[in-house]
Amino acid sequence: MAWILVIEDEPDQVKLIRLRLEARGHRVLISGKAKEGIELAAREKPDLILLDMILPDMHGLDAAIKLKQNPKTRPIPVIAISAVGSPDFTKACLQEGIVAYIRKPYNPRELFKTIEKYVRPGEAPKVDKPKRAAAAEKSYRDKLSEIEKQFKQKPPAVHPPARPKSEAQHESNIDKMLKGALADFRIPAEKKLSARASTPVPAAEPGPRPKRILIIDDDTSFGRVVSARLAGHGYEVSHALDGISGLKQAFQRRPDLVLLNLILPAGGGETVLANLRKYPESGHIPVFVMSSLLSSKKLEEKTRELGAQGFISKPIDPEDLLYIIESVIGG
């Protein structure tokens, strides 16, 4: 069978894809970052690349372009996998040489049907490592049973990062980060935030917490409708109406996803995103930028320029937004 490189940073997706590929006899290479995956592709020359479009260090389309610019990796077929992407973005991917675009959550049969258009039995080298030979002894049915067992197991508890030693120290750290942000916004540091900007941090509770989403947008009707829909599906939603209060909530609440409008009072979205990326407490948070003024193409270009993880063209149906969020951070 074939060598397949999977460039994907979501552990559950990696596990699922890997087990299913190996069940079909393929050999799998894994990379969680775009740069590492590009280097791995040039060194190992896999038969096919599955490439996520939302990666921590580089936009997936940029990674695909780099793969096609390198003579060593140009011939390798690349299949994009993503939870987001307008028709214009899908078209841009295909224009850059990506052979297929698969939307998450995908039907496994459709994904592997697409894969098998480009890799077939007998294309890999005949000489395999002993480990590969041992793996081949398992039947296809045994492998599927193994998949079911692993995915029916209760996932391990996720332990949040250690909190500051005291609430006072925590607030002091937030004040320092906000002062740095206020310098960028050119607003006096002594200016107090409005009451609407402050959301108390809930006391820590045992067990896994609900996924947190922060909406930074001065469109109150959008925030109200979306917040109600997301809360109804178990998400913990907070809403900030301007850039500074949005930053404060991001520093305090450590959300799992930020939905950020590009045009905001008290600090534009670009400045908010730049300040989120400055600090280790918030630099890892996925950010989707939003706009009702830019076309999908312009917004996609702006997303790549800013280094955000995705984009949303407004207006968007709440159900479509829910689909995107569930695909990116889960339920």
Secondary structure as UniProt FT lines:
FT   STRAND          3..7
FT   HELIX           11..23
FT   TURN            24..25
FT   STRAND          27..31
FT   HELIX           34..44
FT   STRAND          48..52
FT   HELIX           60..69
FT   TURN            71..75
FT   STRAND          78..82
FT   HELIX           87..95
FT   TURN            96..97
FT   STRAND          100..103
FT   HELIX           108..115
FT   TURN            116..118
FT   TURN            121..122
FT   HELIX           130..135
FT   TURN            136..137
FT   HELIX           140..152
FT   HELIX           167..185
FT   TURN            189..190
FT   HELIX           195..197
FT   STRAND          212..216
FT   HELIX           220..231
FT   TURN            232..234
FT   STRAND          236..240
FT   HELIX           243..253
FT   STRAND          257..261
FT   HELIX           269..276
FT   TURN            277..278
FT   TURN            280..284
FT   STRAND          287..291
FT   HELIX           296..306
FT   STRAND          310..313
FT   HELIX           318..329
//
